[in-house]
Every structure is written in C-alpha cells, then in structure tokens.
Amino acid sequence: DGEVYERNNLRNFLAIRPNGMIRLGMFTRIGDQIDFDNSRPGEQIYLSPEISLTLGLHIRADIEHTYQRLDVDEGQLFEAHLSQVRLVYQFNIRTFVRAIVQYSNVDRNTELYIDDDVEANSQDLFTQLLFSYKVNPRTVVFVGFSDTREGDQDLSLTQSNRTVFLQLGYSWVL
C-alpha cells in the first residue's frame, strides 16, 4: 500500500549430525515482520526443528515441524503449526517410492484482520504417494496419488481434492 517498513530480525540455522544415521536441525527467525494482509508492522516468532533419519541403505525419514506466530500492536494476529513426515524408499539408483503426510493448523484472531473475512481456525491434511522410475538419464516417469482434506472451526477435516497422476519427463538436447 505504498508504505515502507524497516525490519530487523535475528535468523539462525543450526544443524548437527551426531552419527551417519541422524541429522538434527533448527531454523529460527525472531523479530520484525510485516502483516501484509493489513499493511502494518508486527513481531514474528518462527521456529522450524527437523530431524532426518537414514534407516539402512534404502530408507530415509524426514520429520519437520514449523511454528509461526505474528503479533501486531493490538495483539496476536495468528499462530500457525505445520507438521510434515516424508518417507523415501530407494529401491536402486533409478527407482524410489515417496510418501508425504502434511498437516497444518492455523488459529487467527479474526477481529484483528481489517479488510479480510478470515476463518478463526483452518486445518489442512495433505497426503501423497509417488513412484518414480528413471528410464535413462533424460527420461523419468512419475506415478502418484494425492489427497487433500480441509477443515475449519465449524467443519472437521473433509476431503476436498483427490488426484491420481502420471507424468513423463523427457529432455531434448539441441
């Protein structure tokens, strides 16, 4: 809206691999942030811990959670949680299967949203199963399934989208 805001914040990323099987990480961002929906300054807390596990030669599991809170002068605007689990089974150098489960939950203070009519709570659950096969270095085939469920303070998680897909990727050399 033509307003220029100065932002100061502290960002930090720390990762450690105590052994070959485990990797731990944490990203943080604390400080000034802009409430873009309502064109005003705010204060943010953003925390994102993650863990990656290599379970043998073929299986990897990644677990992540993101927490974000935005406060404005009038109070807490929103608080968001996003959790994700990703499992990958690598059959060989050409073939893998991946499963993703992602859940988000956002609580909003509707009285602090100036121009937008927002829900006080929204939830989403996303799942995906993907099979990938690399035919040669330039050709890959993806076959997959995904499912999305949405909910709010009045409605529990309800299926909103289901997709089955086949994708062929090919690269031409000119």
Short mmCIF file of the C-alpha atoms (twelve columns), coordinates in Angstrom:
data_MODEL
# 
_entry.id   MODEL 
# 
loop_
_atom_site.group_PDB 
_atom_site.id 
_atom_site.type_symbol 
_atom_site.label_atom_id 
_atom_site.label_alt_id 
_atom_site.label_comp_id 
_atom_site.label_asym_id 
_atom_site.label_seq_id 
_atom_site.Cartn_x 
_atom_site.Cartn_y 
_atom_site.Cartn_z 
_atom_site.pdbx_PDB_model_num 
ATOM 1   C CA . ASP A 1   0.000   0.000   0.000   1 
ATOM 2   C CA . GLY A 2   2.921   2.354   -0.618  1 
ATOM 3   C CA . GLU A 3   4.216   2.063   2.963   1 
ATOM 4   C CA . VAL A 4   7.894   1.273   3.577   1 
ATOM 5   C CA . TYR A 5   8.748   -0.693  6.717   1 
ATOM 6   C CA . GLU A 6   12.118  -1.239  8.326   1 
ATOM 7   C CA . ARG A 7   12.669  -4.789  9.512   1 
ATOM 8   C CA . ASN A 8   15.237  -6.046  11.953  1 
ATOM 9   C CA . ASN A 9   15.359  -9.697  12.878  1 
ATOM 10  C CA . LEU A 10  17.640  -12.438 14.029  1 
ATOM 11  C CA . ARG A 11  17.950  -15.555 11.875  1 
ATOM 12  C CA . ASN A 12  19.768  -18.666 12.918  1 
ATOM 13  C CA . PHE A 13  20.264  -22.132 11.474  1 
ATOM 14  C CA . LEU A 14  21.949  -24.901 13.382  1 
ATOM 15  C CA . ALA A 15  22.461  -28.469 12.182  1 
ATOM 16  C CA . ILE A 16  24.312  -31.375 13.686  1 
ATOM 17  C CA . ARG A 17  24.944  -34.928 12.516  1 
ATOM 18  C CA . PRO A 18  25.866  -36.954 15.621  1 
ATOM 19  C CA . ASN A 19  26.293  -40.084 13.507  1 
ATOM 20  C CA . GLY A 20  25.654  -41.334 9.979   1 
ATOM 21  C CA . MET A 21  22.019  -42.135 10.707  1 
ATOM 22  C CA . ILE A 22  20.752  -38.938 12.352  1 
ATOM 23  C CA . ARG A 23  20.747  -35.296 11.332  1 
ATOM 24  C CA . LEU A 24  19.133  -32.661 13.579  1 
ATOM 25  C CA . GLY A 25  18.444  -29.108 12.505  1 
ATOM 26  C CA . MET A 26  16.736  -25.949 13.739  1 
ATOM 27  C CA . PHE A 27  15.929  -22.728 11.873  1 
ATOM 28  C CA . THR A 28  14.749  -19.689 13.843  1 
ATOM 29  C CA . ARG A 29  13.692  -16.191 12.854  1 
ATOM 30  C CA . ILE A 30  12.667  -13.709 15.538  1 
ATOM 31  C CA . GLY A 31  11.989  -10.008 15.116  1 
ATOM 32  C CA . ASP A 32  10.176  -7.546  12.906  1 
ATOM 33  C CA . GLN A 33  7.771   -8.782  10.248  1 
ATOM 34  C CA . ILE A 34  5.119   -7.181  8.086   1 
ATOM 35  C CA . ASP A 35  1.430   -8.044  8.310   1 
ATOM 36  C CA . PHE A 36  0.969   -7.948  4.535   1 
ATOM 37  C CA . ASP A 37  -2.808  -8.541  4.666   1 
ATOM 38  C CA . ASN A 38  -3.397  -5.455  6.794   1 
ATOM 39  C CA . SER A 39  -0.383  -3.263  5.869   1 
ATOM 40  C CA . ARG A 40  1.112   -2.831  9.323   1 
ATOM 41  C CA . PRO A 41  4.277   -3.786  11.214  1 
ATOM 42  C CA . GLY A 42  4.402   -6.773  13.517  1 
ATOM 43  C CA . GLU A 43  6.682   -9.037  15.529  1 
ATOM 44  C CA . GLN A 44  7.303   -12.618 14.463  1 
ATOM 45  C CA . ILE A 45  8.496   -15.841 16.068  1 
ATOM 46  C CA . TYR A 46  9.348   -18.570 13.562  1 
ATOM 47  C CA . LEU A 47  10.773  -21.910 14.726  1 
ATOM 48  C CA . SER A 48  11.390  -24.921 12.499  1 
ATOM 49  C CA . PRO A 49  13.039  -28.010 14.005  1 
ATOM 50  C CA . GLU A 50  13.754  -31.014 11.790  1 
ATOM 51  C CA . ILE A 51  15.152  -34.497 12.075  1 
ATOM 52  C CA . SER A 52  16.360  -36.745 9.277   1 
ATOM 53  C CA . LEU A 53  16.885  -40.450 9.832   1 
ATOM 54  C CA . THR A 54  18.719  -42.768 7.452   1 
ATOM 55  C CA . LEU A 55  17.362  -46.204 8.257   1 
ATOM 56  C CA . GLY A 56  19.656  -48.582 6.402   1 
ATOM 57  C CA . LEU A 57  20.727  -48.368 2.780   1 
ATOM 58  C CA . HIS A 58  17.287  -47.789 1.298   1 
ATOM 59  C CA . ILE A 59  15.037  -45.858 3.726   1 
ATOM 60  C CA . ARG A 60  15.130  -42.212 4.785   1 
ATOM 61  C CA . ALA A 61  12.623  -40.455 7.040   1 
ATOM 62  C CA . ASP A 62  12.373  -36.676 7.442   1 
ATOM 63  C CA . ILE A 63  10.261  -35.146 10.201  1 
ATOM 64  C CA . GLU A 64  9.710   -31.385 10.327  1 
ATOM 65  C CA . HIS A 65  7.541   -29.002 12.299  1 
ATOM 66  C CA . THR A 66  7.156   -25.276 11.732  1 
ATOM 67  C CA . TYR A 67  5.704   -22.893 14.315  1 
ATOM 68  C CA . GLN A 68  4.973   -19.284 13.391  1 
ATOM 69  C CA . ARG A 69  3.318   -16.529 15.388  1 
ATOM 70  C CA . LEU A 70  2.709   -12.944 14.324  1 
ATOM 71  C CA . ASP A 71  1.881   -10.237 16.863  1 
ATOM 72  C CA . VAL A 72  0.740   -6.716  15.981  1 
ATOM 73  C CA . ASP A 73  0.182   -3.752  18.335  1 
ATOM 74  C CA . GLU A 74  -3.399  -4.859  19.028  1 
ATOM 75  C CA . GLY A 75  -2.448  -8.453  19.954  1 
ATOM 76  C CA . GLN A 76  -1.661  -11.857 18.457  1 
ATOM 77  C CA . LEU A 77  -2.775  -11.929 14.808  1 
ATOM 78  C CA . PHE A 78  -2.225  -15.640 14.173  1 
ATOM 79  C CA . GLU A 79  -0.472  -18.788 15.293  1 
ATOM 80  C CA . ALA A 80  0.365   -21.484 12.740  1 
ATOM 81  C CA . HIS A 81  1.627   -25.055 13.025  1 
ATOM 82  C CA . LEU A 82  2.791   -27.111 10.052  1 
ATOM 83  C CA . SER A 83  3.996   -30.690 10.541  1 
ATOM 84  C CA . GLN A 84  5.381   -32.937 7.826   1 
ATOM 85  C CA . VAL A 85  6.636   -36.512 7.642   1 
ATOM 86  C CA . ARG A 86  8.359   -37.727 4.491   1 
ATOM 87  C CA . LEU A 87  9.427   -41.331 3.923   1 
ATOM 88  C CA . VAL A 88  11.529  -42.374 0.916   1 
ATOM 89  C CA . TYR A 89  12.382  -45.937 -0.048  1 
ATOM 90  C CA . GLN A 90  15.136  -46.038 -2.691  1 
ATOM 91  C CA . PHE A 91  14.959  -49.400 -4.483  1 
ATOM 92  C CA . ASN A 92  18.012  -48.650 -6.635  1 
ATOM 93  C CA . ILE A 93  19.609  -45.700 -8.418  1 
ATOM 94  C CA . ARG A 94  16.659  -45.490 -10.844 1 
ATOM 95  C CA . THR A 95  13.609  -46.231 -8.686  1 
ATOM 96  C CA . PHE A 96  12.094  -44.857 -5.489  1 
ATOM 97  C CA . VAL A 97  8.776   -44.550 -3.658  1 
ATOM 98  C CA . ARG A 98  7.969   -41.488 -1.538  1 
ATOM 99  C CA . ALA A 99  5.155   -40.900 0.943   1 
ATOM 100 C CA . ILE A 100 4.324   -37.475 2.407   1 
ATOM 101 C CA . VAL A 101 1.878   -36.576 5.166   1 
ATOM 102 C CA . GLN A 102 1.499   -32.863 5.914   1 
ATOM 103 C CA . TYR A 103 -0.827  -31.290 8.485   1 
ATOM 104 C CA . SER A 104 -1.389  -27.583 9.099   1 
ATOM 105 C CA . ASN A 105 -3.429  -25.839 11.778  1 
ATOM 106 C CA . VAL A 106 -3.808  -22.038 11.849  1 
ATOM 107 C CA . ASP A 107 -5.588  -20.056 14.579  1 
ATOM 108 C CA . ARG A 108 -6.402  -16.422 13.759  1 
ATOM 109 C CA . ASN A 109 -7.747  -13.511 15.770  1 
ATOM 110 C CA . THR A 110 -10.474 -12.502 13.284  1 
ATOM 111 C CA . GLU A 111 -11.040 -9.124  14.979  1 
ATOM 112 C CA . LEU A 112 -7.522  -8.005  14.014  1 
ATOM 113 C CA . TYR A 113 -7.973  -8.591  10.272  1 
ATOM 114 C CA . ILE A 114 -9.008  -5.248  8.838   1 
ATOM 115 C CA . ASP A 115 -10.071 -5.899  5.234   1 
ATOM 116 C CA . ASP A 116 -10.299 -9.699  5.048   1 
ATOM 117 C CA . ASP A 117 -13.028 -12.020 6.223   1 
ATOM 118 C CA . VAL A 118 -10.982 -14.931 7.586   1 
ATOM 119 C CA . GLU A 119 -11.843 -18.102 9.453   1 
ATOM 120 C CA . ALA A 120 -10.801 -18.250 13.112  1 
ATOM 121 C CA . ASN A 121 -9.302  -21.705 12.522  1 
ATOM 122 C CA . SER A 122 -8.300  -23.629 9.426   1 
ATOM 123 C CA . GLN A 123 -6.849  -27.109 9.111   1 
ATOM 124 C CA . ASP A 124 -5.436  -28.968 6.125   1 
ATOM 125 C CA . LEU A 125 -4.245  -32.543 5.759   1 
ATOM 126 C CA . PHE A 126 -2.308  -33.458 2.628   1 
ATOM 127 C CA . THR A 127 -1.089  -36.949 1.727   1 
ATOM 128 C CA . GLN A 128 0.851   -38.059 -1.325  1 
ATOM 129 C CA . LEU A 129 2.293   -41.329 -2.590  1 
ATOM 130 C CA . LEU A 130 4.736   -41.115 -5.506  1 
ATOM 131 C CA . PHE A 131 6.545   -43.783 -7.544  1 
ATOM 132 C CA . SER A 132 9.470   -42.637 -9.692  1 
ATOM 133 C CA . TYR A 133 11.369  -44.579 -12.334 1 
ATOM 134 C CA . LYS A 134 14.258  -43.129 -14.322 1 
ATOM 135 C CA . VAL A 135 14.243  -44.852 -17.712 1 
ATOM 136 C CA . ASN A 136 17.534  -43.243 -18.742 1 
ATOM 137 C CA . PRO A 137 19.434  -40.074 -17.741 1 
ATOM 138 C CA . ARG A 138 16.957  -37.905 -19.714 1 
ATOM 139 C CA . THR A 139 13.653  -39.705 -19.147 1 
ATOM 140 C CA . VAL A 140 11.721  -40.161 -15.909 1 
ATOM 141 C CA . VAL A 141 8.235   -41.484 -15.176 1 
ATOM 142 C CA . PHE A 142 6.201   -40.432 -12.122 1 
ATOM 143 C CA . VAL A 143 3.018   -42.173 -11.000 1 
ATOM 144 C CA . GLY A 144 1.254   -40.902 -7.935  1 
ATOM 145 C CA . PHE A 145 -1.770  -40.261 -5.809  1 
ATOM 146 C CA . SER A 146 -2.570  -37.296 -3.571  1 
ATOM 147 C CA . ASP A 147 -5.423  -36.455 -1.240  1 
ATOM 148 C CA . THR A 148 -6.279  -33.126 0.396   1 
ATOM 149 C CA . ARG A 149 -8.638  -32.574 3.327   1 
ATOM 150 C CA . GLU A 150 -9.683  -29.198 4.707   1 
ATOM 151 C CA . GLY A 151 -11.493 -28.089 7.823   1 
ATOM 152 C CA . ASP A 152 -12.310 -25.064 9.943   1 
ATOM 153 C CA . GLN A 153 -13.899 -24.263 13.303  1 
ATOM 154 C CA . ASP A 154 -17.318 -25.383 12.001  1 
ATOM 155 C CA . LEU A 155 -16.306 -28.381 9.871   1 
ATOM 156 C CA . SER A 156 -13.942 -31.243 10.637  1 
ATOM 157 C CA . LEU A 157 -11.407 -32.374 8.047   1 
ATOM 158 C CA . THR A 158 -13.325 -33.198 4.877   1 
ATOM 159 C CA . GLN A 159 -11.907 -34.406 1.581   1 
ATOM 160 C CA . SER A 160 -11.624 -31.530 -0.877  1 
ATOM 161 C CA . ASN A 161 -9.389  -32.985 -3.577  1 
ATOM 162 C CA . ARG A 162 -8.158  -36.378 -4.771  1 
ATOM 163 C CA . THR A 163 -5.709  -36.743 -7.644  1 
ATOM 164 C CA . VAL A 164 -4.172  -39.673 -9.492  1 
ATOM 165 C CA . PHE A 165 -1.430  -38.648 -11.880 1 
ATOM 166 C CA . LEU A 166 1.060   -39.915 -14.434 1 
ATOM 167 C CA . GLN A 167 3.879   -37.660 -15.566 1 
ATOM 168 C CA . LEU A 168 6.538   -38.313 -18.165 1 
ATOM 169 C CA . GLY A 169 9.587   -36.089 -18.204 1 
ATOM 170 C CA . TYR A 170 11.940  -36.050 -21.166 1 
ATOM 171 C CA . SER A 171 14.846  -33.797 -22.020 1 
ATOM 172 C CA . TRP A 172 15.843  -32.921 -25.589 1 
ATOM 173 C CA . VAL A 173 19.399  -31.977 -26.494 1 
ATOM 174 C CA . LEU A 174 19.647  -29.357 -29.228 1 
# 
